[in-house]
């Protein structure tokens, strides 16, 4: 994946579309607890925006935006959010991911606590899926030979 397209039209269209793709991905993640969609779907869309950037601008420029190290950190952070919310429910004396108990901390009614708990999990899943999707594509596109991150 060392070749970069010199076609200014492709690069410009990608540069214009990527923010809208990312905005749509955030919309899907943020509304996942109220409608179809959610963390996984939004994370895949968000990952696709980084993949589009990698395809149109090349590996070296894409590594500035999202390196393999950053992808690993994001995937760990997303997992930490997901598991942290579940662990917090356990600490509060309920089942894993039983969001109703979060009402004692959040000072809201249990129905709102469930909604906020699900939203937090969707955000964590979205971050993790985005990072893993980019990492998988990055590994496949480099043929398994991962160049060192230069940060």
N, C-alpha and C positions, 0 to 999 in steps of 0.2 A: 504494500500500500504506500509505496514511496512516490508514485506519480501523482501529480497535482494537475487538475484540469486548468488549462489556460483560457478556457472559454469564459469571458467576462459576463455573459448572459446567465450562464448556469450559476456562477458564483454570486451574482447580484440577486437572482431570484431566490437562491438558498438563503442569502443574508436577510432578505425581506421576509421570507416565510418562517424562518426558525423562531423568531419571537412569538409569532402567532401560534405556531405548533406548541411551544412551551406554555403559552397562556392557556390554550385549550387543555393541555395536560394538567395544569394546575386546577382548572375548572372541574375536570373529571375527578381528580383526587378530592377536591374540597366538597363536591356534591355526591360523593360515593355513598355516604351514609343516608342520603335521602332519595337517591334514584339509582338506576342500574349503572354500573361502573364502579370505580373506586380506586384503591391503591394500586392494584396490579395493572389495570388497564391504563391508568394515568401514568404509572411508572414506565410502561412500555412505550407510550407516546413520548414521554420526556426523554427516554433513552434514544428513541428514533431521531429526535431533534439533534442530539449530539452525534449520532451516527451520520446523519445528513451533513453535518458540519465536517466530520472526518472525511467523508467521501468527496466533498466539494473543495475543501481547503487543504487537504493533505494531513499526514500523520503528525508532522512537526508542529503545525499550527493548532491542530486539535489537542495535542498534548499540553499546550498552554492552558486551554480551557478545561480539559478533563484528562488528567494523566491516569495511568494505571494505579498509582499510589492514591490519588484522590478518589478514584472509583472504589478502591478497597476501604478507604476511610468512610465514604458515604454509605457503602453497604453495611458496614459495621454499625454506623450511627443509626441507620434505619432499623436494623435488628435490635439495637439498644432501646430505641423508642418503643417498638412493639413489645419486647419482652419486659421492659421497665413498667409499662402500664399494667401488664398482666401480673407482674410481681407486686406492684403496689396494691392491686386488688387482693392478692394473697395476704399481704401484710395487714390489710384492713380486716381480715378474718372472713373473707369470702372465697369463692372459687376463682381460678385463673380466668382472667378477662370477664369477670362479672362486674360490669361497669357501674351497676347500681350503688355499690358501696363507695364509689368515688364522690357521691353526693356529700359525704361528711367533710371531705377536704375542699371540694369546690364550692360548698355552701349554696347548692342548687337542689332542686327536687330530683329524685332518682331518674325520672324520664330524661331530664336535661343532662344528667351525669352520664347516662347511657349514650346519648347522642354525642357528647363531647369525647367520651372514651373511644367510641367507634371512630370518630374523626381523627383522634390522635393515632390510633392504630393504622388507619388508612394513610396518613401522612408518613408514618414509619415504613409501611409496606411500599409506598410509592417511591420513597428515597432509595430503599434497598433494591427494588426491581430496576429502577433507572440505572443505578450503578452496575448491577450485575449484567444487564443487557448490554451496556456499553463495554464492559470488561470482556464479555463473551465475544462480541464483534471485534474488539481490539485484538484478542488472542487469535481469532480465526483469520483476520486480515493480515496479521504479521506472520502467519504460518507457524505459529507456536514459538517463534523466536522473538521474545519480548525484548525490545531495546531498553536500555536503562533509562529511567526517568531522570531528566536533567532539570532540576528545579533549583 
